[in-house]
Amino acid sequence: MESNWNQIIIGNVAANTYNISVNADNTLTVTGYDKLVITDGGGTYNPSTKVFKFWYTNTDGNKTYRTEATLTKSK
């Protein structure tokens, strides 16, 4: 059973993980990792506050979702 559980966790990570790249002008490029299909996305990085603000649109089958997020350093 444990082996099957590990496969489910790995499958969920592959289906729900994204990459964020910071461009020279501090805009962000968001791309899907492995199985996540991102159709559009972007955002900004503030190097002074070290805050990422981004969004992306992804599809899963015939459904479309939009995610918006702000990532900050833990206090």
PDB file as gemmi writes it, atoms N, CA and C in Angstrom:
CRYST1    1.000    1.000    1.000  90.00  90.00  90.00 P 1                      
ATOM      1  N   MET A   1       0.823  -1.200   0.000  1.00  0.00           N  
ATOM      2  CA  MET A   1       0.000   0.000   0.000  1.00  0.00           C  
ATOM      3  C   MET A   1       0.863   1.257   0.000  1.00  0.00           C  
ATOM      4  N   GLU A   2       1.954   1.257   0.758  1.00  0.00           N  
ATOM      5  CA  GLU A   2       2.806   2.447   0.829  1.00  0.00           C  
ATOM      6  C   GLU A   2       3.346   2.815  -0.542  1.00  0.00           C  
ATOM      7  N   SER A   3       3.750   1.857  -1.349  1.00  0.00           N  
ATOM      8  CA  SER A   3       4.272   2.114  -2.683  1.00  0.00           C  
ATOM      9  C   SER A   3       3.227   2.835  -3.533  1.00  0.00           C  
ATOM     10  N   ASN A   4       1.993   2.392  -3.490  1.00  0.00           N  
ATOM     11  CA  ASN A   4       0.914   3.037  -4.223  1.00  0.00           C  
ATOM     12  C   ASN A   4       0.705   4.463  -3.739  1.00  0.00           C  
ATOM     13  N   TRP A   5       0.779   4.695  -2.437  1.00  0.00           N  
ATOM     14  CA  TRP A   5       0.618   6.036  -1.867  1.00  0.00           C  
ATOM     15  C   TRP A   5       1.703   6.968  -2.400  1.00  0.00           C  
ATOM     16  N   ASN A   6       2.950   6.499  -2.454  1.00  0.00           N  
ATOM     17  CA  ASN A   6       4.048   7.309  -2.992  1.00  0.00           C  
ATOM     18  C   ASN A   6       3.820   7.660  -4.446  1.00  0.00           C  
ATOM     19  N   GLN A   7       3.279   6.754  -5.230  1.00  0.00           N  
ATOM     20  CA  GLN A   7       2.998   7.033  -6.635  1.00  0.00           C  
ATOM     21  C   GLN A   7       1.921   8.093  -6.772  1.00  0.00           C  
ATOM     22  N   ILE A   8       0.917   8.075  -5.911  1.00  0.00           N  
ATOM     23  CA  ILE A   8      -0.145   9.084  -5.945  1.00  0.00           C  
ATOM     24  C   ILE A   8       0.430  10.449  -5.621  1.00  0.00           C  
ATOM     25  N   ILE A   9       1.266  10.548  -4.606  1.00  0.00           N  
ATOM     26  CA  ILE A   9       1.863  11.832  -4.228  1.00  0.00           C  
ATOM     27  C   ILE A   9       2.720  12.372  -5.363  1.00  0.00           C  
ATOM     28  N   ILE A  10       3.572  11.544  -5.947  1.00  0.00           N  
ATOM     29  CA  ILE A  10       4.428  11.979  -7.046  1.00  0.00           C  
ATOM     30  C   ILE A  10       3.578  12.420  -8.227  1.00  0.00           C  
ATOM     31  N   GLY A  11       2.515  11.704  -8.523  1.00  0.00           N  
ATOM     32  CA  GLY A  11       1.618  12.075  -9.616  1.00  0.00           C  
ATOM     33  C   GLY A  11       0.965  13.423  -9.375  1.00  0.00           C  
ATOM     34  N   ASN A  12       0.554  13.694  -8.135  1.00  0.00           N  
ATOM     35  CA  ASN A  12      -0.067  14.978  -7.822  1.00  0.00           C  
ATOM     36  C   ASN A  12       0.928  16.116  -7.966  1.00  0.00           C  
ATOM     37  N   VAL A  13       2.177  15.913  -7.558  1.00  0.00           N  
ATOM     38  CA  VAL A  13       3.195  16.955  -7.704  1.00  0.00           C  
ATOM     39  C   VAL A  13       3.411  17.245  -9.175  1.00  0.00           C  
ATOM     40  N   ALA A  14       3.558  16.232  -9.991  1.00  0.00           N  
ATOM     41  CA  ALA A  14       3.795  16.425 -11.419  1.00  0.00           C  
ATOM     42  C   ALA A  14       2.634  17.150 -12.092  1.00  0.00           C  
ATOM     43  N   ALA A  15       1.434  16.929 -11.613  1.00  0.00           N  
ATOM     44  CA  ALA A  15       0.253  17.527 -12.231  1.00  0.00           C  
ATOM     45  C   ALA A  15      -0.040  18.930 -11.716  1.00  0.00           C  
ATOM     46  N   ASN A  16       0.615  19.368 -10.641  1.00  0.00           N  
ATOM     47  CA  ASN A  16       0.246  20.649 -10.029  1.00  0.00           C  
ATOM     48  C   ASN A  16       1.428  21.555  -9.714  1.00  0.00           C  
ATOM     49  N   THR A  17       2.560  21.346 -10.363  1.00  0.00           N  
ATOM     50  CA  THR A  17       3.753  22.130 -10.058  1.00  0.00           C  
ATOM     51  C   THR A  17       4.086  23.054 -11.226  1.00  0.00           C  
ATOM     52  N   TYR A  18       4.629  24.204 -10.906  1.00  0.00           N  
ATOM     53  CA  TYR A  18       4.980  25.187 -11.932  1.00  0.00           C  
ATOM     54  C   TYR A  18       6.384  25.717 -11.667  1.00  0.00           C  
ATOM     55  N   ASN A  19       6.964  26.305 -12.709  1.00  0.00           N  
ATOM     56  CA  ASN A  19       8.263  26.969 -12.622  1.00  0.00           C  
ATOM     57  C   ASN A  19       8.040  28.465 -12.758  1.00  0.00           C  
ATOM     58  N   ILE A  20       8.770  29.242 -11.975  1.00  0.00           N  
ATOM     59  CA  ILE A  20       8.734  30.698 -12.088  1.00  0.00           C  
ATOM     60  C   ILE A  20      10.136  31.165 -12.441  1.00  0.00           C  
ATOM     61  N   SER A  21      10.252  31.925 -13.525  1.00  0.00           N  
ATOM     62  CA  SER A  21      11.533  32.512 -13.925  1.00  0.00           C  
ATOM     63  C   SER A  21      11.437  34.024 -13.793  1.00  0.00           C  
ATOM     64  N   VAL A  22      12.465  34.634 -13.199  1.00  0.00           N  
ATOM     65  CA  VAL A  22      12.524  36.094 -13.076  1.00  0.00           C  
ATOM     66  C   VAL A  22      13.321  36.618 -14.265  1.00  0.00           C  
ATOM     67  N   ASN A  23      12.696  37.500 -15.043  1.00  0.00           N  
ATOM     68  CA  ASN A  23      13.344  38.102 -16.203  1.00  0.00           C  
ATOM     69  C   ASN A  23      14.167  39.320 -15.781  1.00  0.00           C  
ATOM     70  N   ALA A  24      15.000  39.822 -16.678  1.00  0.00           N  
ATOM     71  CA  ALA A  24      15.896  40.944 -16.388  1.00  0.00           C  
ATOM     72  C   ALA A  24      15.140  42.184 -15.901  1.00  0.00           C  
ATOM     73  N   ASP A  25      13.895  42.372 -16.363  1.00  0.00           N  
ATOM     74  CA  ASP A  25      13.101  43.546 -15.964  1.00  0.00           C  
ATOM     75  C   ASP A  25      12.204  43.258 -14.756  1.00  0.00           C  
ATOM     76  N   ASN A  26      12.444  42.141 -14.063  1.00  0.00           N  
ATOM     77  CA  ASN A  26      11.695  41.706 -12.874  1.00  0.00           C  
ATOM     78  C   ASN A  26      10.260  41.272 -13.166  1.00  0.00           C  
ATOM     79  N   THR A  27       9.926  41.056 -14.431  1.00  0.00           N  
ATOM     80  CA  THR A  27       8.664  40.395 -14.734  1.00  0.00           C  
ATOM     81  C   THR A  27       8.890  38.897 -14.556  1.00  0.00           C  
ATOM     82  N   LEU A  28       7.802  38.151 -14.446  1.00  0.00           N  
ATOM     83  CA  LEU A  28       7.893  36.716 -14.235  1.00  0.00           C  
ATOM     84  C   LEU A  28       7.342  35.951 -15.429  1.00  0.00           C  
ATOM     85  N   THR A  29       7.970  34.839 -15.708  1.00  0.00           N  
ATOM     86  CA  THR A  29       7.460  33.889 -16.677  1.00  0.00           C  
ATOM     87  C   THR A  29       7.068  32.642 -15.897  1.00  0.00           C  
ATOM     88  N   VAL A  30       5.826  32.204 -16.074  1.00  0.00           N  
ATOM     89  CA  VAL A  30       5.311  31.036 -15.355  1.00  0.00           C  
ATOM     90  C   VAL A  30       5.061  29.923 -16.374  1.00  0.00           C  
ATOM     91  N   THR A  31       5.672  28.760 -16.129  1.00  0.00           N  
ATOM     92  CA  THR A  31       5.491  27.618 -17.018  1.00  0.00           C  
ATOM     93  C   THR A  31       5.137  26.389 -16.191  1.00  0.00           C  
ATOM     94  N   GLY A  32       4.447  25.479 -16.810  1.00  0.00           N  
ATOM     95  CA  GLY A  32       4.078  24.244 -16.129  1.00  0.00           C  
ATOM     96  C   GLY A  32       5.251  23.297 -16.042  1.00  0.00           C  
ATOM     97  N   TYR A  33       5.274  22.508 -14.986  1.00  0.00           N  
ATOM     98  CA  TYR A  33       6.272  21.466 -14.815  1.00  0.00           C  
ATOM     99  C   TYR A  33       5.610  20.131 -15.099  1.00  0.00           C  
ATOM    100  N   ASP A  34       6.174  19.366 -15.977  1.00  0.00           N  
ATOM    101  CA  ASP A  34       5.719  18.031 -16.318  1.00  0.00           C  
ATOM    102  C   ASP A  34       4.295  18.053 -16.866  1.00  0.00           C  
ATOM    103  N   LYS A  35       3.274  17.789 -16.056  1.00  0.00           N  
ATOM    104  CA  LYS A  35       1.920  17.591 -16.571  1.00  0.00           C  
ATOM    105  C   LYS A  35       1.009  18.807 -16.466  1.00  0.00           C  
ATOM    106  N   LEU A  36       1.417  19.854 -15.776  1.00  0.00           N  
ATOM    107  CA  LEU A  36       0.558  21.034 -15.631  1.00  0.00           C  
ATOM    108  C   LEU A  36       0.584  21.829 -16.935  1.00  0.00           C  
ATOM    109  N   VAL A  37      -0.579  22.013 -17.553  1.00  0.00           N  
ATOM    110  CA  VAL A  37      -0.686  22.738 -18.818  1.00  0.00           C  
ATOM    111  C   VAL A  37      -1.068  24.181 -18.523  1.00  0.00           C  
ATOM    112  N   ILE A  38      -0.091  25.084 -18.601  1.00  0.00           N  
ATOM    113  CA  ILE A  38      -0.341  26.507 -18.381  1.00  0.00           C  
ATOM    114  C   ILE A  38      -0.500  27.169 -19.742  1.00  0.00           C  
ATOM    115  N   THR A  39      -1.632  27.853 -19.933  1.00  0.00           N  
ATOM    116  CA  THR A  39      -1.918  28.488 -21.216  1.00  0.00           C  
ATOM    117  C   THR A  39      -1.550  29.963 -21.236  1.00  0.00           C  
ATOM    118  N   ASP A  40      -1.415  30.585 -20.057  1.00  0.00           N  
ATOM    119  CA  ASP A  40      -1.040  31.992 -19.976  1.00  0.00           C  
ATOM    120  C   ASP A  40      -0.589  32.260 -18.550  1.00  0.00           C  
ATOM    121  N   GLY A  41       0.227  33.284 -18.364  1.00  0.00           N  
ATOM    122  CA  GLY A  41       0.671  33.605 -17.013  1.00  0.00           C  
ATOM    123  C   GLY A  41       1.689  34.726 -17.020  1.00  0.00           C  
ATOM    124  N   GLY A  42       1.940  35.268 -15.851  1.00  0.00           N  
ATOM    125  CA  GLY A  42       2.913  36.339 -15.721  1.00  0.00           C  
ATOM    126  C   GLY A  42       2.914  36.868 -14.302  1.00  0.00           C  
ATOM    127  N   GLY A  43       3.618  37.974 -14.116  1.00  0.00           N  
ATOM    128  CA  GLY A  43       3.673  38.568 -12.796  1.00  0.00           C  
ATOM    129  C   GLY A  43       4.903  39.446 -12.650  1.00  0.00           C  
ATOM    130  N   THR A  44       5.180  39.826 -11.399  1.00  0.00           N  
ATOM    131  CA  THR A  44       6.323  40.684 -11.110  1.00  0.00           C  
ATOM    132  C   THR A  44       7.041  40.196  -9.853  1.00  0.00           C  
ATOM    133  N   TYR A  45       8.318  40.543  -9.786  1.00  0.00           N  
ATOM    134  CA  TYR A  45       9.133  40.294  -8.601  1.00  0.00           C  
ATOM    135  C   TYR A  45       9.666  41.625  -8.128  1.00  0.00           C  
ATOM    136  N   ASN A  46       9.510  41.919  -6.830  1.00  0.00           N  
ATOM    137  CA  ASN A  46      10.039  43.141  -6.236  1.00  0.00           C  
ATOM    138  C   ASN A  46      11.301  42.767  -5.454  1.00  0.00           C  
ATOM    139  N   PRO A  47      12.487  43.097  -5.973  1.00  0.00           N  
ATOM    140  CA  PRO A  47      13.713  42.705  -5.287  1.00  0.00           C  
ATOM    141  C   PRO A  47      13.919  43.416  -3.949  1.00  0.00           C  
ATOM    142  N   SER A  48      13.303  44.578  -3.757  1.00  0.00           N  
ATOM    143  CA  SER A  48      13.436  45.296  -2.477  1.00  0.00           C  
ATOM    144  C   SER A  48      12.716  44.570  -1.354  1.00  0.00           C  
ATOM    145  N   THR A  49      11.507  44.110  -1.636  1.00  0.00           N  
ATOM    146  CA  THR A  49      10.710  43.424  -0.618  1.00  0.00           C  
ATOM    147  C   THR A  49      10.782  41.903  -0.750  1.00  0.00           C  
ATOM    148  N   LYS A  50      11.376  41.432  -1.844  1.00  0.00           N  
ATOM    149  CA  LYS A  50      11.482  39.997  -2.149  1.00  0.00           C  
ATOM    150  C   LYS A  50      10.108  39.333  -2.227  1.00  0.00           C  
ATOM    151  N   VAL A  51       9.166  40.021  -2.885  1.00  0.00           N  
ATOM    152  CA  VAL A  51       7.795  39.533  -3.034  1.00  0.00           C  
ATOM    153  C   VAL A  51       7.544  39.180  -4.499  1.00  0.00           C  
ATOM    154  N   PHE A  52       6.986  37.987  -4.697  1.00  0.00           N  
ATOM    155  CA  PHE A  52       6.552  37.539  -6.014  1.00  0.00           C  
ATOM    156  C   PHE A  52       5.034  37.687  -6.079  1.00  0.00           C  
ATOM    157  N   LYS A  53       4.521  38.358  -7.113  1.00  0.00           N  
ATOM    158  CA  LYS A  53       3.079  38.413  -7.374  1.00  0.00           C  
ATOM    159  C   LYS A  53       2.889  37.862  -8.769  1.00  0.00           C  
ATOM    160  N   PHE A  54       2.086  36.789  -8.874  1.00  0.00           N  
ATOM    161  CA  PHE A  54       1.948  36.157 -10.176  1.00  0.00           C  
ATOM    162  C   PHE A  54       0.567  35.553 -10.355  1.00  0.00           C  
ATOM    163  N   TRP A  55       0.294  35.186 -11.585  1.00  0.00           N  
ATOM    164  CA  TRP A  55      -0.967  34.543 -11.945  1.00  0.00           C  
ATOM    165  C   TRP A  55      -0.681  33.577 -13.095  1.00  0.00           C  
ATOM    166  N   TYR A  56      -1.545  32.603 -13.230  1.00  0.00           N  
ATOM    167  CA  TYR A  56      -1.481  31.743 -14.413  1.00  0.00           C  
ATOM    168  C   TYR A  56      -2.849  31.123 -14.655  1.00  0.00           C  
ATOM    169  N   THR A  57      -3.057  30.758 -15.904  1.00  0.00           N  
ATOM    170  CA  THR A  57      -4.266  30.066 -16.333  1.00  0.00           C  
ATOM    171  C   THR A  57      -3.846  28.672 -16.774  1.00  0.00           C  
ATOM    172  N   ASN A  58      -4.555  27.670 -16.294  1.00  0.00           N  
ATOM    173  CA  ASN A  58      -4.246  26.309 -16.719  1.00  0.00           C  
ATOM    174  C   ASN A  58      -5.521  25.561 -17.078  1.00  0.00           C  
ATOM    175  N   THR A  59      -5.337  24.511 -17.857  1.00  0.00           N  
ATOM    176  CA  THR A  59      -6.459  23.677 -18.259  1.00  0.00           C  
ATOM    177  C   THR A  59      -6.288  22.280 -17.689  1.00  0.00           C  
ATOM    178  N   ASP A  60      -7.405  21.672 -17.409  1.00  0.00           N  
ATOM    179  CA  ASP A  60      -7.450  20.285 -16.959  1.00  0.00           C  
ATOM    180  C   ASP A  60      -8.633  19.661 -17.662  1.00  0.00           C  
ATOM    181  N   GLY A  61      -8.342  18.908 -18.692  1.00  0.00           N  
ATOM    182  CA  GLY A  61      -9.437  18.380 -19.510  1.00  0.00           C  
ATOM    183  C   GLY A  61     -10.100  19.528 -20.247  1.00  0.00           C  
ATOM    184  N   ASN A  62     -11.404  19.669 -20.065  1.00  0.00           N  
ATOM    185  CA  ASN A  62     -12.120  20.760 -20.724  1.00  0.00           C  
ATOM    186  C   ASN A  62     -12.418  21.912 -19.768  1.00  0.00           C  
ATOM    187  N   LYS A  63     -11.780  21.942 -18.596  1.00  0.00           N  
ATOM    188  CA  LYS A  63     -11.981  23.020 -17.633  1.00  0.00           C  
ATOM    189  C   LYS A  63     -10.769  23.946 -17.611  1.00  0.00           C  
ATOM    190  N   THR A  64     -11.034  25.235 -17.421  1.00  0.00           N  
ATOM    191  CA  THR A  64      -9.965  26.239 -17.337  1.00  0.00           C  
ATOM    192  C   THR A  64     -10.003  26.876 -15.951  1.00  0.00           C  
ATOM    193  N   TYR A  65      -8.821  27.044 -15.358  1.00  0.00           N  
ATOM    194  CA  TYR A  65      -8.695  27.621 -14.014  1.00  0.00           C  
ATOM    195  C   TYR A  65      -7.714  28.781 -14.053  1.00  0.00           C  
ATOM    196  N   ARG A  66      -7.926  29.766 -13.190  1.00  0.00           N  
ATOM    197  CA  ARG A  66      -6.984  30.878 -13.036  1.00  0.00           C  
ATOM    198  C   ARG A  66      -6.540  30.898 -11.575  1.00  0.00           C  
ATOM    199  N   THR A  67      -5.237  30.972 -11.376  1.00  0.00           N  
ATOM    200  CA  THR A  67      -4.651  31.059 -10.042  1.00  0.00           C  
ATOM    201  C   THR A  67      -3.927  32.389  -9.924  1.00  0.00           C  
ATOM    202  N   GLU A  68      -4.121  33.090  -8.815  1.00  0.00           N  
ATOM    203  CA  GLU A  68      -3.401  34.325  -8.513  1.00  0.00           C  
ATOM    204  C   GLU A  68      -2.770  34.152  -7.151  1.00  0.00           C  
ATOM    205  N   ALA A  69      -1.503  34.551  -7.017  1.00  0.00           N  
ATOM    206  CA  ALA A  69      -0.803  34.310  -5.748  1.00  0.00           C  
ATOM    207  C   ALA A  69       0.224  35.404  -5.473  1.00  0.00           C  
ATOM    208  N   THR A  70       0.509  35.559  -4.189  1.00  0.00           N  
ATOM    209  CA  THR A  70       1.591  36.417  -3.723  1.00  0.00           C  
ATOM    210  C   THR A  70       2.456  35.566  -2.804  1.00  0.00           C  
ATOM    211  N   LEU A  71       3.747  35.497  -3.106  1.00  0.00           N  
ATOM    212  CA  LEU A  71       4.683  34.739  -2.288  1.00  0.00           C  
ATOM    213  C   LEU A  71       5.597  35.714  -1.550  1.00  0.00           C  
ATOM    214  N   THR A  72       5.658  35.548  -0.244  1.00  0.00           N  
ATOM    215  CA  THR A  72       6.502  36.405   0.596  1.00  0.00           C  
ATOM    216  C   THR A  72       7.412  35.547   1.470  1.00  0.00           C  
ATOM    217  N   LYS A  73       8.432  36.148   1.987  1.00  0.00           N  
ATOM    218  CA  LYS A  73       9.342  35.452   2.881  1.00  0.00           C  
ATOM    219  C   LYS A  73       8.650  35.200   4.224  1.00  0.00           C  
ATOM    220  N   SER A  74       8.912  34.043   4.797  1.00  0.00           N  
ATOM    221  CA  SER A  74       8.361  33.729   6.121  1.00  0.00           C  
ATOM    222  C   SER A  74       8.932  34.670   7.168  1.00  0.00           C  
ATOM    223  N   LYS A  75       8.123  34.959   8.168  1.00  0.00           N  
ATOM    224  CA  LYS A  75       8.609  35.812   9.248  1.00  0.00           C  
ATOM    225  C   LYS A  75       8.921  34.992  10.465  1.00  0.00           C  
TER     226      LYS A  75                                                      
END                                                                             
